[in-house]
Amino acid sequence: MIPRALLARFHHIFTTNYLLDADCEGAWRFQEGSGLVTADESQNTNTGDFKGAGEPSWQSGDPPKAYQLYYPNFQDDYIDVGLDSTINFGSQSGDRWSHTSWIRVESLAPSWQVIICRRDSGGSQGYIWGFNSAGTLFLAGVGIGTNYGGVGALASVDTWYFAAMSLSLAHDISFYIDGVLSGTPAAFASSRRTNNNTWIGRSKFGTSAPFYGDMGEQSAFSRPLDSTEINAIMDDGLEGVTSNPFPVSLINRDVQSGYHCFVSAYLSAKVAGYDPLKLPDGTIF
């Protein structure tokens, strides 16, 4: 019997579609182009609901950003992606995670701006990923401490950047700008899980630290992404490009054809909302 986890991760060998990654807990690509809801295209249902008086508008863009959600200068604009446990990360619970996001900042005047945040009202649980007025990325363990990565990494306003953070198994935090490591990995100050909703673009409690500008494709992974993976997502987007892992010189045409049929059937079933690894009686094989 082939382990389900191994099957679920077959794309690491056969394709670069990170939407099918077993550790992709949230993927908000802003494909809708209108309305006040954005889908979570991971295997979860962490749907994003637009909140705030400003009613953020949609902006056209090129892949891999597809569409950008625009936050006007309203401090209560944000996206609520819910409180599901799949996106409740805390390093003190042994969690290691990563985030990626396309961002275009309108202003660096505010002291802090939030990309994504999950925190409690008491100021002792959760984490905040964002940047300060110097354009330096940070990850803060609420009530514990803050780590910074690279001085002035976001050097210019009105410029698209691909930002990423990755917390390693060794408990070191790394920050990336446009696929390049920003600063030196350092031991993370730690964080605790919290039973509060995750927000994109604003802090839920305390200083709201709203984001000013455009946001593109966002992701949350329950494992550390390495430099190769971060660059692949930046270059090809979360959906990526399916490729043939078998060189023609090493495998015959029948096997290649079978591989493509398998990948096509699997992806079609996932898009249609079915789990190809689950039998009608619920049995997982």
ChimeraX commands (.cxc) that place a marker at each C-alpha (Angstrom):
marker #1 position 0.00,0.00,0.00 radius 0.5
marker #1 position 1.40,3.41,-0.99 radius 0.5
marker #1 position 1.14,5.97,1.86 radius 0.5
marker #1 position -1.39,8.71,1.18 radius 0.5
marker #1 position 1.11,11.38,2.14 radius 0.5
marker #1 position 3.48,10.11,-0.55 radius 0.5
marker #1 position 0.75,10.17,-3.17 radius 0.5
marker #1 position -0.41,13.60,-2.09 radius 0.5
marker #1 position 3.04,14.95,-2.72 radius 0.5
marker #1 position 3.61,13.37,-6.10 radius 0.5
marker #1 position 3.70,16.86,-7.65 radius 0.5
marker #1 position 7.12,17.47,-6.09 radius 0.5
marker #1 position 8.38,14.94,-8.65 radius 0.5
marker #1 position 5.92,15.35,-11.52 radius 0.5
marker #1 position 4.83,18.99,-11.43 radius 0.5
marker #1 position 5.40,22.36,-9.80 radius 0.5
marker #1 position 1.74,22.88,-8.90 radius 0.5
marker #1 position 1.99,24.02,-5.28 radius 0.5
marker #1 position -1.80,24.24,-4.98 radius 0.5
marker #1 position -1.70,20.43,-4.61 radius 0.5
marker #1 position 1.09,20.47,-2.05 radius 0.5
marker #1 position -0.02,18.56,1.05 radius 0.5
marker #1 position 1.49,21.36,3.17 radius 0.5
marker #1 position -0.13,24.25,1.30 radius 0.5
marker #1 position -2.69,25.41,3.87 radius 0.5
marker #1 position -3.83,28.55,2.12 radius 0.5
marker #1 position -3.55,29.88,-1.45 radius 0.5
marker #1 position -5.31,33.14,-2.24 radius 0.5
marker #1 position -4.63,34.05,-5.88 radius 0.5
marker #1 position -7.29,36.75,-6.26 radius 0.5
marker #1 position -8.58,35.28,-9.52 radius 0.5
marker #1 position -12.17,36.48,-9.11 radius 0.5
marker #1 position -11.65,40.05,-10.32 radius 0.5
marker #1 position -14.83,41.30,-8.61 radius 0.5
marker #1 position -16.93,40.82,-5.49 radius 0.5
marker #1 position -16.04,40.63,-1.79 radius 0.5
marker #1 position -14.84,37.03,-1.54 radius 0.5
marker #1 position -11.64,35.34,-2.69 radius 0.5
marker #1 position -11.24,31.57,-2.81 radius 0.5
marker #1 position -8.63,29.50,-1.02 radius 0.5
marker #1 position -7.27,27.35,-3.86 radius 0.5
marker #1 position -5.35,25.01,-1.57 radius 0.5
marker #1 position -6.93,21.73,-0.48 radius 0.5
marker #1 position -8.56,23.59,2.43 radius 0.5
marker #1 position -11.47,26.01,2.52 radius 0.5
marker #1 position -9.94,29.08,4.15 radius 0.5
marker #1 position -12.05,31.44,2.05 radius 0.5
marker #1 position -11.17,35.12,2.31 radius 0.5
marker #1 position -13.91,37.63,3.08 radius 0.5
marker #1 position -13.20,41.29,2.31 radius 0.5
marker #1 position -13.94,43.55,5.25 radius 0.5
marker #1 position -13.89,47.28,5.87 radius 0.5
marker #1 position -15.59,50.48,4.84 radius 0.5
marker #1 position -13.22,51.05,1.93 radius 0.5
marker #1 position -14.35,47.89,0.11 radius 0.5
marker #1 position -10.98,47.22,-1.56 radius 0.5
marker #1 position -11.12,47.31,-5.35 radius 0.5
marker #1 position -9.71,44.87,-7.86 radius 0.5
marker #1 position -6.82,45.78,-10.12 radius 0.5
marker #1 position -5.88,44.00,-13.36 radius 0.5
marker #1 position -2.43,42.49,-13.53 radius 0.5
marker #1 position -0.15,40.04,-15.26 radius 0.5
marker #1 position 0.56,36.43,-14.14 radius 0.5
marker #1 position 1.59,35.17,-11.69 radius 0.5
marker #1 position -0.17,37.95,-9.79 radius 0.5
marker #1 position -3.33,37.65,-11.93 radius 0.5
marker #1 position -5.34,40.19,-9.93 radius 0.5
marker #1 position -4.32,42.53,-7.17 radius 0.5
marker #1 position -6.49,43.45,-4.26 radius 0.5
marker #1 position -6.12,47.14,-3.67 radius 0.5
marker #1 position -6.25,48.58,-0.16 radius 0.5
marker #1 position -7.15,52.28,-0.31 radius 0.5
marker #1 position -6.18,54.43,2.65 radius 0.5
marker #1 position -8.79,52.97,4.98 radius 0.5
marker #1 position -7.43,51.54,8.20 radius 0.5
marker #1 position -10.20,48.96,8.54 radius 0.5
marker #1 position -9.75,47.25,5.14 radius 0.5
marker #1 position -8.53,43.66,5.30 radius 0.5
marker #1 position -9.29,40.06,4.30 radius 0.5
marker #1 position -10.53,37.64,6.96 radius 0.5
marker #1 position -9.46,34.08,6.07 radius 0.5
marker #1 position -10.97,32.46,9.16 radius 0.5
marker #1 position -9.76,30.58,12.22 radius 0.5
marker #1 position -9.24,27.10,10.80 radius 0.5
marker #1 position -6.54,25.12,12.57 radius 0.5
marker #1 position -4.70,24.56,9.29 radius 0.5
marker #1 position -3.46,28.15,9.40 radius 0.5
marker #1 position -2.96,28.41,13.17 radius 0.5
marker #1 position 0.82,28.40,13.48 radius 0.5
marker #1 position 2.87,28.62,16.67 radius 0.5
marker #1 position 6.54,27.75,16.96 radius 0.5
marker #1 position 6.12,26.74,20.61 radius 0.5
marker #1 position 3.79,23.99,19.40 radius 0.5
marker #1 position 6.47,22.73,17.04 radius 0.5
marker #1 position 5.03,24.40,13.95 radius 0.5
marker #1 position 7.28,25.46,11.11 radius 0.5
marker #1 position 5.71,27.49,8.34 radius 0.5
marker #1 position 6.18,29.80,5.36 radius 0.5
marker #1 position 4.34,32.65,3.68 radius 0.5
marker #1 position 4.72,34.18,0.24 radius 0.5
marker #1 position 3.10,37.31,-1.17 radius 0.5
marker #1 position 3.32,39.70,-4.10 radius 0.5
marker #1 position 3.14,43.26,-2.74 radius 0.5
marker #1 position 3.32,46.77,-4.14 radius 0.5
marker #1 position 3.61,49.36,-1.39 radius 0.5
marker #1 position 2.14,52.85,-1.86 radius 0.5
marker #1 position 3.82,54.40,1.16 radius 0.5
marker #1 position 6.44,53.50,3.75 radius 0.5
marker #1 position 5.38,56.36,6.04 radius 0.5
marker #1 position 3.51,54.15,8.58 radius 0.5
marker #1 position 5.71,52.64,11.29 radius 0.5
marker #1 position 4.39,49.14,10.58 radius 0.5
marker #1 position 2.39,47.43,7.86 radius 0.5
marker #1 position 0.92,43.93,8.11 radius 0.5
marker #1 position 0.98,41.38,5.30 radius 0.5
marker #1 position -0.65,38.59,7.30 radius 0.5
marker #1 position -1.46,38.29,11.00 radius 0.5
marker #1 position -3.03,35.96,13.55 radius 0.5
marker #1 position -3.08,37.27,17.11 radius 0.5
marker #1 position -5.12,37.47,20.29 radius 0.5
marker #1 position -6.59,40.47,22.10 radius 0.5
marker #1 position -4.37,40.01,25.17 radius 0.5
marker #1 position -1.14,40.55,23.27 radius 0.5
marker #1 position 0.50,37.25,24.22 radius 0.5
marker #1 position -0.41,34.82,21.42 radius 0.5
marker #1 position -0.05,34.69,17.65 radius 0.5
marker #1 position 2.31,36.17,15.08 radius 0.5
marker #1 position 2.56,39.06,12.63 radius 0.5
marker #1 position 4.41,39.09,9.31 radius 0.5
marker #1 position 4.97,42.48,7.75 radius 0.5
marker #1 position 7.51,45.29,7.32 radius 0.5
marker #1 position 8.45,48.55,8.99 radius 0.5
marker #1 position 8.92,52.11,7.72 radius 0.5
marker #1 position 12.48,51.27,6.63 radius 0.5
marker #1 position 11.10,48.61,4.30 radius 0.5
marker #1 position 12.55,45.83,6.46 radius 0.5
marker #1 position 10.61,42.57,6.68 radius 0.5
marker #1 position 9.87,41.18,10.14 radius 0.5
marker #1 position 8.17,38.29,11.88 radius 0.5
marker #1 position 6.88,39.01,15.36 radius 0.5
marker #1 position 5.84,36.49,17.98 radius 0.5
marker #1 position 3.10,38.48,19.74 radius 0.5
marker #1 position 4.19,39.40,23.26 radius 0.5
marker #1 position 7.51,37.55,22.84 radius 0.5
marker #1 position 9.83,39.26,20.38 radius 0.5
marker #1 position 10.50,40.30,16.80 radius 0.5
marker #1 position 12.99,39.19,14.16 radius 0.5
marker #1 position 14.04,41.46,11.31 radius 0.5
marker #1 position 15.49,40.45,7.95 radius 0.5
marker #1 position 17.56,42.77,5.80 radius 0.5
marker #1 position 17.73,46.54,6.16 radius 0.5
marker #1 position 15.56,48.45,3.72 radius 0.5
marker #1 position 14.78,45.32,1.72 radius 0.5
marker #1 position 11.71,46.97,0.16 radius 0.5
marker #1 position 13.72,49.81,-1.29 radius 0.5
marker #1 position 11.09,51.56,-3.41 radius 0.5
marker #1 position 7.40,52.38,-3.31 radius 0.5
marker #1 position 5.15,51.66,-6.30 radius 0.5
marker #1 position 7.33,48.65,-7.13 radius 0.5
marker #1 position 6.22,45.03,-7.18 radius 0.5
marker #1 position 8.15,42.74,-4.86 radius 0.5
marker #1 position 7.83,39.03,-4.16 radius 0.5
marker #1 position 8.18,38.69,-0.40 radius 0.5
marker #1 position 8.60,35.41,1.47 radius 0.5
marker #1 position 9.40,34.13,4.94 radius 0.5
marker #1 position 10.36,30.62,6.01 radius 0.5
marker #1 position 10.78,29.23,9.54 radius 0.5
marker #1 position 13.17,26.27,9.44 radius 0.5
marker #1 position 13.21,23.05,11.43 radius 0.5
marker #1 position 16.16,24.50,13.31 radius 0.5
marker #1 position 13.90,27.40,14.37 radius 0.5
marker #1 position 15.73,29.93,12.20 radius 0.5
marker #1 position 13.73,32.53,10.30 radius 0.5
marker #1 position 14.70,33.53,6.75 radius 0.5
marker #1 position 13.27,36.40,4.71 radius 0.5
marker #1 position 13.39,36.68,0.92 radius 0.5
marker #1 position 12.81,39.57,-1.48 radius 0.5
marker #1 position 12.41,38.61,-5.16 radius 0.5
marker #1 position 13.82,35.18,-4.39 radius 0.5
marker #1 position 17.00,36.49,-2.76 radius 0.5
marker #1 position 17.77,35.95,0.93 radius 0.5
marker #1 position 17.41,39.27,2.79 radius 0.5
marker #1 position 19.69,39.51,5.80 radius 0.5
marker #1 position 21.02,36.53,7.75 radius 0.5
marker #1 position 18.83,33.68,9.08 radius 0.5
marker #1 position 18.51,33.96,12.86 radius 0.5
marker #1 position 16.83,32.11,15.71 radius 0.5
marker #1 position 13.15,33.09,15.81 radius 0.5
marker #1 position 11.92,34.80,18.96 radius 0.5
marker #1 position 9.07,32.22,19.21 radius 0.5
marker #1 position 5.26,32.41,19.03 radius 0.5
marker #1 position 2.16,30.72,20.44 radius 0.5
marker #1 position -0.93,29.44,18.65 radius 0.5
marker #1 position -4.13,31.43,19.17 radius 0.5
marker #1 position -7.79,30.68,18.53 radius 0.5
marker #1 position -8.45,33.86,16.58 radius 0.5
marker #1 position -9.01,34.54,12.89 radius 0.5
marker #1 position -6.17,35.10,10.45 radius 0.5
marker #1 position -6.26,38.46,8.70 radius 0.5
marker #1 position -4.48,39.59,5.52 radius 0.5
marker #1 position -3.57,43.28,5.36 radius 0.5
marker #1 position -4.14,44.34,8.95 radius 0.5
marker #1 position -3.59,43.32,12.57 radius 0.5
marker #1 position -6.71,42.12,14.35 radius 0.5
marker #1 position -5.87,43.60,17.75 radius 0.5
marker #1 position -3.53,46.26,19.06 radius 0.5
marker #1 position -2.14,48.73,16.53 radius 0.5
marker #1 position -3.93,47.83,13.31 radius 0.5
marker #1 position -0.87,48.56,11.09 radius 0.5
marker #1 position -2.86,48.47,7.82 radius 0.5
marker #1 position -1.22,47.65,4.53 radius 0.5
marker #1 position -1.12,50.46,1.95 radius 0.5
marker #1 position -0.90,49.30,-1.65 radius 0.5
marker #1 position -1.64,46.29,-3.85 radius 0.5
marker #1 position -1.40,42.63,-2.93 radius 0.5
marker #1 position -1.13,39.72,-5.32 radius 0.5
marker #1 position -0.95,35.95,-4.96 radius 0.5
marker #1 position -0.59,34.88,-1.31 radius 0.5
marker #1 position 0.22,31.54,0.30 radius 0.5
marker #1 position 0.63,29.80,3.65 radius 0.5
marker #1 position 2.56,26.53,4.04 radius 0.5
marker #1 position 2.86,24.36,7.14 radius 0.5
marker #1 position 6.51,23.62,6.44 radius 0.5
marker #1 position 9.61,25.64,5.62 radius 0.5
marker #1 position 10.01,26.45,1.94 radius 0.5
marker #1 position 13.56,26.44,0.67 radius 0.5
marker #1 position 15.12,28.92,-1.74 radius 0.5
marker #1 position 14.43,26.73,-4.78 radius 0.5
marker #1 position 10.73,26.43,-3.94 radius 0.5
marker #1 position 10.36,30.15,-3.21 radius 0.5
marker #1 position 11.95,31.02,-6.55 radius 0.5
marker #1 position 9.73,28.50,-8.37 radius 0.5
marker #1 position 6.59,30.08,-6.88 radius 0.5
marker #1 position 7.86,33.54,-7.75 radius 0.5
marker #1 position 8.67,32.58,-11.34 radius 0.5
marker #1 position 5.71,30.33,-12.19 radius 0.5
marker #1 position 3.06,31.15,-9.57 radius 0.5
marker #1 position 1.48,28.73,-7.13 radius 0.5
marker #1 position -0.25,26.79,-9.90 radius 0.5
marker #1 position 3.05,26.34,-11.69 radius 0.5
marker #1 position 3.63,24.34,-14.85 radius 0.5
marker #1 position 3.19,20.59,-15.19 radius 0.5
marker #1 position 6.24,18.99,-16.74 radius 0.5
marker #1 position 7.34,15.54,-17.87 radius 0.5
marker #1 position 9.98,14.12,-15.49 radius 0.5
marker #1 position 10.92,11.28,-17.85 radius 0.5
marker #1 position 13.49,12.12,-20.57 radius 0.5
marker #1 position 12.60,10.55,-23.92 radius 0.5
marker #1 position 16.00,8.84,-23.96 radius 0.5
marker #1 position 15.23,7.01,-20.70 radius 0.5
marker #1 position 11.65,5.87,-21.03 radius 0.5
marker #1 position 9.44,4.58,-23.81 radius 0.5
marker #1 position 6.50,6.48,-25.29 radius 0.5
marker #1 position 3.84,4.23,-23.70 radius 0.5
marker #1 position 5.07,4.98,-20.18 radius 0.5
marker #1 position 5.20,8.72,-20.92 radius 0.5
marker #1 position 1.65,8.58,-22.26 radius 0.5
marker #1 position 0.48,6.76,-19.13 radius 0.5
marker #1 position 2.13,9.34,-16.92 radius 0.5
marker #1 position 0.40,12.22,-18.69 radius 0.5
marker #1 position -2.98,10.44,-18.44 radius 0.5
marker #1 position -2.46,9.95,-14.70 radius 0.5
marker #1 position -1.50,13.60,-14.08 radius 0.5
marker #1 position -4.37,14.88,-16.25 radius 0.5
marker #1 position -6.96,12.69,-14.49 radius 0.5
marker #1 position -5.67,13.59,-11.04 radius 0.5
marker #1 position -5.69,17.34,-11.68 radius 0.5
marker #1 position -9.13,17.21,-13.34 radius 0.5
marker #1 position -10.61,15.40,-10.34 radius 0.5
marker #1 position -9.09,17.91,-7.90 radius 0.5
marker #1 position -10.46,20.84,-9.89 radius 0.5
marker #1 position -13.91,19.21,-9.90 radius 0.5
marker #1 position -13.79,18.88,-6.12 radius 0.5
marker #1 position -13.22,15.13,-5.87 radius 0.5
marker #1 position -10.50,13.30,-3.99 radius 0.5
marker #1 position -9.01,10.74,-6.40 radius 0.5
marker #1 position -7.36,8.94,-3.49 radius 0.5
marker #1 position -10.62,8.22,-1.67 radius 0.5
marker #1 position -12.96,5.34,-2.58 radius 0.5
marker #1 position -16.78,5.81,-2.58 radius 0.5
marker #1 position -17.02,4.16,0.84 radius 0.5
marker #1 position -14.54,6.67,2.29 radius 0.5
marker #1 position -11.57,4.32,2.30 radius 0.5
marker #1 position -8.22,6.01,1.69 radius 0.5
marker #1 position -5.80,4.03,-0.41 radius 0.5
marker link #1:1,2 radius 0.2
marker link #1:2,3 radius 0.2
marker link #1:3,4 radius 0.2
marker link #1:4,5 radius 0.2
marker link #1:5,6 radius 0.2
marker link #1:6,7 radius 0.2
marker link #1:7,8 radius 0.2
marker link #1:8,9 radius 0.2
marker link #1:9,10 radius 0.2
marker link #1:10,11 radius 0.2
marker link #1:11,12 radius 0.2
marker link #1:12,13 radius 0.2
marker link #1:13,14 radius 0.2
marker link #1:14,15 radius 0.2
marker link #1:15,16 radius 0.2
marker link #1:16,17 radius 0.2
marker link #1:17,18 radius 0.2
marker link #1:18,19 radius 0.2
marker link #1:19,20 radius 0.2
marker link #1:20,21 radius 0.2
marker link #1:21,22 radius 0.2
marker link #1:22,23 radius 0.2
marker link #1:23,24 radius 0.2
marker link #1:24,25 radius 0.2
marker link #1:25,26 radius 0.2
marker link #1:26,27 radius 0.2
marker link #1:27,28 radius 0.2
marker link #1:28,29 radius 0.2
marker link #1:29,30 radius 0.2
marker link #1:30,31 radius 0.2
marker link #1:31,32 radius 0.2
marker link #1:32,33 radius 0.2
marker link #1:33,34 radius 0.2
marker link #1:34,35 radius 0.2
marker link #1:35,36 radius 0.2
marker link #1:36,37 radius 0.2
marker link #1:37,38 radius 0.2
marker link #1:38,39 radius 0.2
marker link #1:39,40 radius 0.2
marker link #1:40,41 radius 0.2
marker link #1:41,42 radius 0.2
marker link #1:42,43 radius 0.2
marker link #1:43,44 radius 0.2
marker link #1:44,45 radius 0.2
marker link #1:45,46 radius 0.2
marker link #1:46,47 radius 0.2
marker link #1:47,48 radius 0.2
marker link #1:48,49 radius 0.2
marker link #1:49,50 radius 0.2
marker link #1:50,51 radius 0.2
marker link #1:51,52 radius 0.2
marker link #1:52,53 radius 0.2
marker link #1:53,54 radius 0.2
marker link #1:54,55 radius 0.2
marker link #1:55,56 radius 0.2
marker link #1:56,57 radius 0.2
marker link #1:57,58 radius 0.2
marker link #1:58,59 radius 0.2
marker link #1:59,60 radius 0.2
marker link #1:60,61 radius 0.2
marker link #1:61,62 radius 0.2
marker link #1:62,63 radius 0.2
marker link #1:63,64 radius 0.2
marker link #1:64,65 radius 0.2
marker link #1:65,66 radius 0.2
marker link #1:66,67 radius 0.2
marker link #1:67,68 radius 0.2
marker link #1:68,69 radius 0.2
marker link #1:69,70 radius 0.2
marker link #1:70,71 radius 0.2
marker link #1:71,72 radius 0.2
marker link #1:72,73 radius 0.2
marker link #1:73,74 radius 0.2
marker link #1:74,75 radius 0.2
marker link #1:75,76 radius 0.2
marker link #1:76,77 radius 0.2
marker link #1:77,78 radius 0.2
marker link #1:78,79 radius 0.2
marker link #1:79,80 radius 0.2
marker link #1:80,81 radius 0.2
marker link #1:81,82 radius 0.2
marker link #1:82,83 radius 0.2
marker link #1:83,84 radius 0.2
marker link #1:84,85 radius 0.2
marker link #1:85,86 radius 0.2
marker link #1:86,87 radius 0.2
marker link #1:87,88 radius 0.2
marker link #1:88,89 radius 0.2
marker link #1:89,90 radius 0.2
marker link #1:90,91 radius 0.2
marker link #1:91,92 radius 0.2
marker link #1:92,93 radius 0.2
marker link #1:93,94 radius 0.2
marker link #1:94,95 radius 0.2
marker link #1:95,96 radius 0.2
marker link #1:96,97 radius 0.2
marker link #1:97,98 radius 0.2
marker link #1:98,99 radius 0.2
marker link #1:99,100 radius 0.2
marker link #1:100,101 radius 0.2
marker link #1:101,102 radius 0.2
marker link #1:102,103 radius 0.2
marker link #1:103,104 radius 0.2
marker link #1:104,105 radius 0.2
marker link #1:105,106 radius 0.2
marker link #1:106,107 radius 0.2
marker link #1:107,108 radius 0.2
marker link #1:108,109 radius 0.2
marker link #1:109,110 radius 0.2
marker link #1:110,111 radius 0.2
marker link #1:111,112 radius 0.2
marker link #1:112,113 radius 0.2
marker link #1:113,114 radius 0.2
marker link #1:114,115 radius 0.2
marker link #1:115,116 radius 0.2
marker link #1:116,117 radius 0.2
marker link #1:117,118 radius 0.2
marker link #1:118,119 radius 0.2
marker link #1:119,120 radius 0.2
marker link #1:120,121 radius 0.2
marker link #1:121,122 radius 0.2
marker link #1:122,123 radius 0.2
marker link #1:123,124 radius 0.2
marker link #1:124,125 radius 0.2
marker link #1:125,126 radius 0.2
marker link #1:126,127 radius 0.2
marker link #1:127,128 radius 0.2
marker link #1:128,129 radius 0.2
marker link #1:129,130 radius 0.2
marker link #1:130,131 radius 0.2
marker link #1:131,132 radius 0.2
marker link #1:132,133 radius 0.2
marker link #1:133,134 radius 0.2
marker link #1:134,135 radius 0.2
marker link #1:135,136 radius 0.2
marker link #1:136,137 radius 0.2
marker link #1:137,138 radius 0.2
marker link #1:138,139 radius 0.2
marker link #1:139,140 radius 0.2
marker link #1:140,141 radius 0.2
marker link #1:141,142 radius 0.2
marker link #1:142,143 radius 0.2
marker link #1:143,144 radius 0.2
marker link #1:144,145 radius 0.2
marker link #1:145,146 radius 0.2
marker link #1:146,147 radius 0.2
marker link #1:147,148 radius 0.2
marker link #1:148,149 radius 0.2
marker link #1:149,150 radius 0.2
marker link #1:150,151 radius 0.2
marker link #1:151,152 radius 0.2
marker link #1:152,153 radius 0.2
marker link #1:153,154 radius 0.2
marker link #1:154,155 radius 0.2
marker link #1:155,156 radius 0.2
marker link #1:156,157 radius 0.2
marker link #1:157,158 radius 0.2
marker link #1:158,159 radius 0.2
marker link #1:159,160 radius 0.2
marker link #1:160,161 radius 0.2
marker link #1:161,162 radius 0.2
marker link #1:162,163 radius 0.2
marker link #1:163,164 radius 0.2
marker link #1:164,165 radius 0.2
marker link #1:165,166 radius 0.2
marker link #1:166,167 radius 0.2
marker link #1:167,168 radius 0.2
marker link #1:168,169 radius 0.2
marker link #1:169,170 radius 0.2
marker link #1:170,171 radius 0.2
marker link #1:171,172 radius 0.2
marker link #1:172,173 radius 0.2
marker link #1:173,174 radius 0.2
marker link #1:174,175 radius 0.2
marker link #1:175,176 radius 0.2
marker link #1:176,177 radius 0.2
marker link #1:177,178 radius 0.2
marker link #1:178,179 radius 0.2
marker link #1:179,180 radius 0.2
marker link #1:180,181 radius 0.2
marker link #1:181,182 radius 0.2
marker link #1:182,183 radius 0.2
marker link #1:183,184 radius 0.2
marker link #1:184,185 radius 0.2
marker link #1:185,186 radius 0.2
marker link #1:186,187 radius 0.2
marker link #1:187,188 radius 0.2
marker link #1:188,189 radius 0.2
marker link #1:189,190 radius 0.2
marker link #1:190,191 radius 0.2
marker link #1:191,192 radius 0.2
marker link #1:192,193 radius 0.2
marker link #1:193,194 radius 0.2
marker link #1:194,195 radius 0.2
marker link #1:195,196 radius 0.2
marker link #1:196,197 radius 0.2
marker link #1:197,198 radius 0.2
marker link #1:198,199 radius 0.2
marker link #1:199,200 radius 0.2
marker link #1:200,201 radius 0.2
marker link #1:201,202 radius 0.2
marker link #1:202,203 radius 0.2
marker link #1:203,204 radius 0.2
marker link #1:204,205 radius 0.2
marker link #1:205,206 radius 0.2
marker link #1:206,207 radius 0.2
marker link #1:207,208 radius 0.2
marker link #1:208,209 radius 0.2
marker link #1:209,210 radius 0.2
marker link #1:210,211 radius 0.2
marker link #1:211,212 radius 0.2
marker link #1:212,213 radius 0.2
marker link #1:213,214 radius 0.2
marker link #1:214,215 radius 0.2
marker link #1:215,216 radius 0.2
marker link #1:216,217 radius 0.2
marker link #1:217,218 radius 0.2
marker link #1:218,219 radius 0.2
marker link #1:219,220 radius 0.2
marker link #1:220,221 radius 0.2
marker link #1:221,222 radius 0.2
marker link #1:222,223 radius 0.2
marker link #1:223,224 radius 0.2
marker link #1:224,225 radius 0.2
marker link #1:225,226 radius 0.2
marker link #1:226,227 radius 0.2
marker link #1:227,228 radius 0.2
marker link #1:228,229 radius 0.2
marker link #1:229,230 radius 0.2
marker link #1:230,231 radius 0.2
marker link #1:231,232 radius 0.2
marker link #1:232,233 radius 0.2
marker link #1:233,234 radius 0.2
marker link #1:234,235 radius 0.2
marker link #1:235,236 radius 0.2
marker link #1:236,237 radius 0.2
marker link #1:237,238 radius 0.2
marker link #1:238,239 radius 0.2
marker link #1:239,240 radius 0.2
marker link #1:240,241 radius 0.2
marker link #1:241,242 radius 0.2
marker link #1:242,243 radius 0.2
marker link #1:243,244 radius 0.2
marker link #1:244,245 radius 0.2
marker link #1:245,246 radius 0.2
marker link #1:246,247 radius 0.2
marker link #1:247,248 radius 0.2
marker link #1:248,249 radius 0.2
marker link #1:249,250 radius 0.2
marker link #1:250,251 radius 0.2
marker link #1:251,252 radius 0.2
marker link #1:252,253 radius 0.2
marker link #1:253,254 radius 0.2
marker link #1:254,255 radius 0.2
marker link #1:255,256 radius 0.2
marker link #1:256,257 radius 0.2
marker link #1:257,258 radius 0.2
marker link #1:258,259 radius 0.2
marker link #1:259,260 radius 0.2
marker link #1:260,261 radius 0.2
marker link #1:261,262 radius 0.2
marker link #1:262,263 radius 0.2
marker link #1:263,264 radius 0.2
marker link #1:264,265 radius 0.2
marker link #1:265,266 radius 0.2
marker link #1:266,267 radius 0.2
marker link #1:267,268 radius 0.2
marker link #1:268,269 radius 0.2
marker link #1:269,270 radius 0.2
marker link #1:270,271 radius 0.2
marker link #1:271,272 radius 0.2
marker link #1:272,273 radius 0.2
marker link #1:273,274 radius 0.2
marker link #1:274,275 radius 0.2
marker link #1:275,276 radius 0.2
marker link #1:276,277 radius 0.2
marker link #1:277,278 radius 0.2
marker link #1:278,279 radius 0.2
marker link #1:279,280 radius 0.2
marker link #1:280,281 radius 0.2
marker link #1:281,282 radius 0.2
marker link #1:282,283 radius 0.2
marker link #1:283,284 radius 0.2
marker link #1:284,285 radius 0.2
view
